[in-house]
Amino acid sequence: MASAEHPGSPGWTGRVAQCMAGTKQEASATGPDLSHPGPEEDSDAGSSPSPHCSMTTRELQEYWRNEKCCWKPVKLLFEIASARVEERKVSKFVMYQIVVIQTGSFDSNKAILERRYSDFERLQKNLLKSFGEEIEDVAFPKKHLMGNFTQEMISERKLAFKEYLSLLYAIRCVRRSREFIDFLTRPELREAFGCLRAGQYTKALDILVHVVPLQEKLTGHCPAMVVPALCAMLVCHRELERPLEAFAAGERALECLRAREGHRYYAPLLDAMTRLAYVLGKDFVSLQERLEESQLRKHASWGFTLKELAVREYLC
């Protein structure tokens, strides 16, 4: 897979800078500032203007407009849809149902998950260790000695947790942190990988098809974070003798890896995809060549199969 990284050599950047400088005055007179095509929140790699400095100002502006249309920043809304009191032999607690929705368009993959007060409290403690200064103004609902199970207190905390998650998500470094992403996805992922290890492939898939879309929305800044879950989906489909679905999951995983040939999943994934492509009558030769080329460059040496890698995830 060709890298999506933008050209980054000083010479290339210089030519763009000269091109932009030559048209800046005219561009500002005819339209908005187009020097930053992508949204602030998910543009880590920097801007990537076309190195065609022979463009007219109008053509350059049109280019940036088209680039802007390609950017689809993910913004999420958090709702605490409901809450229920659970009583067990030695404990009693409130379970809050969190609904996560992507804004800007109809979200057919809204995420629904459940967390209790202690889960929120653990998130707060973990975030304070790494982002104490950044979240110092984010209020966390306090624990009370009495009255925690009254309808009034539960309703109050529902609103407070909704505000809490929204404020955390508004802080860029926090919403991209392992702590925040794990809070929203790790319990479900642990359960899914546990099912995979137990050979309960259908149950594992039922969980993964719900948690992976949320994980993708949360990790746009680092798509490779979704690769283990996508590879687990490949393994489950393959074990259930669904090669077409397995191949589709593998294609998504390869897209996330792009040119990260040194990633621990890269070679096992290519190997699995080559075998699936052969079974499906697809082009397996190009996949095999990619694997061989990567091995020649010493980027892809591996000692585990894809399934052996997957069963080692989320052990604790």
Contacts in CASP RR format, 6 or more apart in sequence:
PFRMAT RR
TARGET T0000
AUTHOR 0000-0000-0000
METHOD contacts of the structure
MODEL  1
MASAEHPGSPGWTGRVAQCMAGTKQEASATGPDLSHPGPEEDSDAGSSPS
PHCSMTTRELQEYWRNEKCCWKPVKLLFEIASARVEERKVSKFVMYQIVV
IQTGSFDSNKAILERRYSDFERLQKNLLKSFGEEIEDVAFPKKHLMGNFT
QEMISERKLAFKEYLSLLYAIRCVRRSREFIDFLTRPELREAFGCLRAGQ
YTKALDILVHVVPLQEKLTGHCPAMVVPALCAMLVCHRELERPLEAFAAG
ERALECLRAREGHRYYAPLLDAMTRLAYVLGKDFVSLQERLEESQLRKHA
SWGFTLKELAVREYLC
1 254 0 8 1.000
1 255 0 8 1.000
1 257 0 8 1.000
1 258 0 8 1.000
1 259 0 8 1.000
2 258 0 8 1.000
2 259 0 8 1.000
3 258 0 8 1.000
3 259 0 8 1.000
4 258 0 8 1.000
4 259 0 8 1.000
5 45 0 8 1.000
5 258 0 8 1.000
5 259 0 8 1.000
6 45 0 8 1.000
6 46 0 8 1.000
6 47 0 8 1.000
6 48 0 8 1.000
7 48 0 8 1.000
7 51 0 8 1.000
12 51 0 8 1.000
15 51 0 8 1.000
15 53 0 8 1.000
16 49 0 8 1.000
16 51 0 8 1.000
16 53 0 8 1.000
18 53 0 8 1.000
19 49 0 8 1.000
19 51 0 8 1.000
19 53 0 8 1.000
19 55 0 8 1.000
19 60 0 8 1.000
20 35 0 8 1.000
20 49 0 8 1.000
23 57 0 8 1.000
23 60 0 8 1.000
24 35 0 8 1.000
26 57 0 8 1.000
27 33 0 8 1.000
27 34 0 8 1.000
27 57 0 8 1.000
27 60 0 8 1.000
27 61 0 8 1.000
30 57 0 8 1.000
30 58 0 8 1.000
30 61 0 8 1.000
31 61 0 8 1.000
34 60 0 8 1.000
34 61 0 8 1.000
34 64 0 8 1.000
34 65 0 8 1.000
35 47 0 8 1.000
36 43 0 8 1.000
36 47 0 8 1.000
37 47 0 8 1.000
37 48 0 8 1.000
37 49 0 8 1.000
37 64 0 8 1.000
37 67 0 8 1.000
37 68 0 8 1.000
37 71 0 8 1.000
38 47 0 8 1.000
38 67 0 8 1.000
38 68 0 8 1.000
38 71 0 8 1.000
38 73 0 8 1.000
39 71 0 8 1.000
39 73 0 8 1.000
41 73 0 8 1.000
41 172 0 8 1.000
42 71 0 8 1.000
42 73 0 8 1.000
42 74 0 8 1.000
42 220 0 8 1.000
42 221 0 8 1.000
43 71 0 8 1.000
44 221 0 8 1.000
48 67 0 8 1.000
49 60 0 8 1.000
49 63 0 8 1.000
49 64 0 8 1.000
49 67 0 8 1.000
50 63 0 8 1.000
55 63 0 8 1.000
74 102 0 8 1.000
74 217 0 8 1.000
74 220 0 8 1.000
75 102 0 8 1.000
75 103 0 8 1.000
75 104 0 8 1.000
76 100 0 8 1.000
76 101 0 8 1.000
76 102 0 8 1.000
76 103 0 8 1.000
76 169 0 8 1.000
76 217 0 8 1.000
76 218 0 8 1.000
77 100 0 8 1.000
77 101 0 8 1.000
77 102 0 8 1.000
77 103 0 8 1.000
77 166 0 8 1.000
78 98 0 8 1.000
78 99 0 8 1.000
78 100 0 8 1.000
78 162 0 8 1.000
78 165 0 8 1.000
78 166 0 8 1.000
78 169 0 8 1.000
79 98 0 8 1.000
79 99 0 8 1.000
79 101 0 8 1.000
79 162 0 8 1.000
80 96 0 8 1.000
80 97 0 8 1.000
80 98 0 8 1.000
80 99 0 8 1.000
80 158 0 8 1.000
80 159 0 8 1.000
80 161 0 8 1.000
80 162 0 8 1.000
81 97 0 8 1.000
81 98 0 8 1.000
81 99 0 8 1.000
81 112 0 8 1.000
82 96 0 8 1.000
82 97 0 8 1.000
83 94 0 8 1.000
83 95 0 8 1.000
83 96 0 8 1.000
83 97 0 8 1.000
83 154 0 8 1.000
83 157 0 8 1.000
83 158 0 8 1.000
84 94 0 8 1.000
84 95 0 8 1.000
84 97 0 8 1.000
85 92 0 8 1.000
85 93 0 8 1.000
85 94 0 8 1.000
85 95 0 8 1.000
85 149 0 8 1.000
85 154 0 8 1.000
86 92 0 8 1.000
86 93 0 8 1.000
86 94 0 8 1.000
86 95 0 8 1.000
92 149 0 8 1.000
93 116 0 8 1.000
93 117 0 8 1.000
93 118 0 8 1.000
94 116 0 8 1.000
94 117 0 8 1.000
94 148 0 8 1.000
94 149 0 8 1.000
94 154 0 8 1.000
94 157 0 8 1.000
95 114 0 8 1.000
95 115 0 8 1.000
95 116 0 8 1.000
96 114 0 8 1.000
96 115 0 8 1.000
96 116 0 8 1.000
96 117 0 8 1.000
96 120 0 8 1.000
96 157 0 8 1.000
96 158 0 8 1.000
96 161 0 8 1.000
97 112 0 8 1.000
97 113 0 8 1.000
97 114 0 8 1.000
98 111 0 8 1.000
98 112 0 8 1.000
98 113 0 8 1.000
98 114 0 8 1.000
98 115 0 8 1.000
98 161 0 8 1.000
98 165 0 8 1.000
98 184 0 8 1.000
99 110 0 8 1.000
99 111 0 8 1.000
99 112 0 8 1.000
100 110 0 8 1.000
100 111 0 8 1.000
100 112 0 8 1.000
100 113 0 8 1.000
100 184 0 8 1.000
100 214 0 8 1.000
100 217 0 8 1.000
101 107 0 8 1.000
101 110 0 8 1.000
102 109 0 8 1.000
102 110 0 8 1.000
102 217 0 8 1.000
109 213 0 8 1.000
109 214 0 8 1.000
111 184 0 8 1.000
111 210 0 8 1.000
111 211 0 8 1.000
111 213 0 8 1.000
111 214 0 8 1.000
112 210 0 8 1.000
113 184 0 8 1.000
113 187 0 8 1.000
113 188 0 8 1.000
113 214 0 8 1.000
115 183 0 8 1.000
115 187 0 8 1.000
117 141 0 8 1.000
117 143 0 8 1.000
117 148 0 8 1.000
117 157 0 8 1.000
119 183 0 8 1.000
119 187 0 8 1.000
120 140 0 8 1.000
120 141 0 8 1.000
120 161 0 8 1.000
120 164 0 8 1.000
121 140 0 8 1.000
121 143 0 8 1.000
122 183 0 8 1.000
123 179 0 8 1.000
123 180 0 8 1.000
123 183 0 8 1.000
124 140 0 8 1.000
126 179 0 8 1.000
127 135 0 8 1.000
127 168 0 8 1.000
127 174 0 8 1.000
127 177 0 8 1.000
127 179 0 8 1.000
127 180 0 8 1.000
128 135 0 8 1.000
130 177 0 8 1.000
130 179 0 8 1.000
131 171 0 8 1.000
131 173 0 8 1.000
131 174 0 8 1.000
131 177 0 8 1.000
134 171 0 8 1.000
134 173 0 8 1.000
134 174 0 8 1.000
135 167 0 8 1.000
135 168 0 8 1.000
135 171 0 8 1.000
135 174 0 8 1.000
138 164 0 8 1.000
138 167 0 8 1.000
138 168 0 8 1.000
138 171 0 8 1.000
139 160 0 8 1.000
139 163 0 8 1.000
139 164 0 8 1.000
140 164 0 8 1.000
141 156 0 8 1.000
141 157 0 8 1.000
141 160 0 8 1.000
141 161 0 8 1.000
141 164 0 8 1.000
144 153 0 8 1.000
147 153 0 8 1.000
168 174 0 8 1.000
168 175 0 8 1.000
168 180 0 8 1.000
169 175 0 8 1.000
169 180 0 8 1.000
174 180 0 8 1.000
175 218 0 8 1.000
176 221 0 8 1.000
176 222 0 8 1.000
180 218 0 8 1.000
181 215 0 8 1.000
181 218 0 8 1.000
181 219 0 8 1.000
181 225 0 8 1.000
184 214 0 8 1.000
184 218 0 8 1.000
185 211 0 8 1.000
185 214 0 8 1.000
185 215 0 8 1.000
185 218 0 8 1.000
186 314 0 8 1.000
188 207 0 8 1.000
188 210 0 8 1.000
188 211 0 8 1.000
189 207 0 8 1.000
189 211 0 8 1.000
189 215 0 8 1.000
189 229 0 8 1.000
189 313 0 8 1.000
189 314 0 8 1.000
190 314 0 8 1.000
191 207 0 8 1.000
192 204 0 8 1.000
192 207 0 8 1.000
192 208 0 8 1.000
192 211 0 8 1.000
192 229 0 8 1.000
192 232 0 8 1.000
193 204 0 8 1.000
193 232 0 8 1.000
193 310 0 8 1.000
193 311 0 8 1.000
193 313 0 8 1.000
193 314 0 8 1.000
194 200 0 8 1.000
194 204 0 8 1.000
194 314 0 8 1.000
195 201 0 8 1.000
195 203 0 8 1.000
195 204 0 8 1.000
195 207 0 8 1.000
196 204 0 8 1.000
196 232 0 8 1.000
196 235 0 8 1.000
196 236 0 8 1.000
196 310 0 8 1.000
196 311 0 8 1.000
197 311 0 8 1.000
199 239 0 8 1.000
201 235 0 8 1.000
201 236 0 8 1.000
201 237 0 8 1.000
201 239 0 8 1.000
201 240 0 8 1.000
202 236 0 8 1.000
202 240 0 8 1.000
204 232 0 8 1.000
204 236 0 8 1.000
205 233 0 8 1.000
205 236 0 8 1.000
205 237 0 8 1.000
205 240 0 8 1.000
208 229 0 8 1.000
208 232 0 8 1.000
208 233 0 8 1.000
208 236 0 8 1.000
209 233 0 8 1.000
211 229 0 8 1.000
212 226 0 8 1.000
212 229 0 8 1.000
212 230 0 8 1.000
212 233 0 8 1.000
215 225 0 8 1.000
215 226 0 8 1.000
215 229 0 8 1.000
216 223 0 8 1.000
216 226 0 8 1.000
219 225 0 8 1.000
219 226 0 8 1.000
223 255 0 8 1.000
223 256 0 8 1.000
223 257 0 8 1.000
223 258 0 8 1.000
224 256 0 8 1.000
224 257 0 8 1.000
224 260 0 8 1.000
224 263 0 8 1.000
226 253 0 8 1.000
226 256 0 8 1.000
227 253 0 8 1.000
227 256 0 8 1.000
227 257 0 8 1.000
227 263 0 8 1.000
227 265 0 8 1.000
227 269 0 8 1.000
228 265 0 8 1.000
228 309 0 8 1.000
228 310 0 8 1.000
228 313 0 8 1.000
230 249 0 8 1.000
230 250 0 8 1.000
230 252 0 8 1.000
230 253 0 8 1.000
230 256 0 8 1.000
231 249 0 8 1.000
231 250 0 8 1.000
231 253 0 8 1.000
231 265 0 8 1.000
231 268 0 8 1.000
231 269 0 8 1.000
231 272 0 8 1.000
231 306 0 8 1.000
231 309 0 8 1.000
231 310 0 8 1.000
232 310 0 8 1.000
232 313 0 8 1.000
233 245 0 8 1.000
233 246 0 8 1.000
233 249 0 8 1.000
233 250 0 8 1.000
234 246 0 8 1.000
234 247 0 8 1.000
234 249 0 8 1.000
234 250 0 8 1.000
234 253 0 8 1.000
234 269 0 8 1.000
234 272 0 8 1.000
234 276 0 8 1.000
234 306 0 8 1.000
235 246 0 8 1.000
235 306 0 8 1.000
235 307 0 8 1.000
235 310 0 8 1.000
237 243 0 8 1.000
237 245 0 8 1.000
237 246 0 8 1.000
237 249 0 8 1.000
238 246 0 8 1.000
238 272 0 8 1.000
238 276 0 8 1.000
239 307 0 8 1.000
243 276 0 8 1.000
243 279 0 8 1.000
243 280 0 8 1.000
244 280 0 8 1.000
246 276 0 8 1.000
247 273 0 8 1.000
247 276 0 8 1.000
247 277 0 8 1.000
247 280 0 8 1.000
247 282 0 8 1.000
250 269 0 8 1.000
250 272 0 8 1.000
250 273 0 8 1.000
250 276 0 8 1.000
251 273 0 8 1.000
253 265 0 8 1.000
253 269 0 8 1.000
254 269 0 8 1.000
254 270 0 8 1.000
254 273 0 8 1.000
257 263 0 8 1.000
257 265 0 8 1.000
257 266 0 8 1.000
257 269 0 8 1.000
260 266 0 8 1.000
261 294 0 8 1.000
261 297 0 8 1.000
261 299 0 8 1.000
261 300 0 8 1.000
262 294 0 8 1.000
262 299 0 8 1.000
262 300 0 8 1.000
264 302 0 8 1.000
264 309 0 8 1.000
265 306 0 8 1.000
265 309 0 8 1.000
266 294 0 8 1.000
266 299 0 8 1.000
266 300 0 8 1.000
267 291 0 8 1.000
267 294 0 8 1.000
267 295 0 8 1.000
267 300 0 8 1.000
267 301 0 8 1.000
267 302 0 8 1.000
268 302 0 8 1.000
268 304 0 8 1.000
268 305 0 8 1.000
268 306 0 8 1.000
268 308 0 8 1.000
268 309 0 8 1.000
269 306 0 8 1.000
270 287 0 8 1.000
270 290 0 8 1.000
270 291 0 8 1.000
270 294 0 8 1.000
270 300 0 8 1.000
271 291 0 8 1.000
271 302 0 8 1.000
271 305 0 8 1.000
271 306 0 8 1.000
272 305 0 8 1.000
272 306 0 8 1.000
273 287 0 8 1.000
274 284 0 8 1.000
274 287 0 8 1.000
274 288 0 8 1.000
274 291 0 8 1.000
275 284 0 8 1.000
276 282 0 8 1.000
277 283 0 8 1.000
277 284 0 8 1.000
277 287 0 8 1.000
278 284 0 8 1.000
291 300 0 8 1.000
294 300 0 8 1.000
295 301 0 8 1.000
304 312 0 8 1.000
END
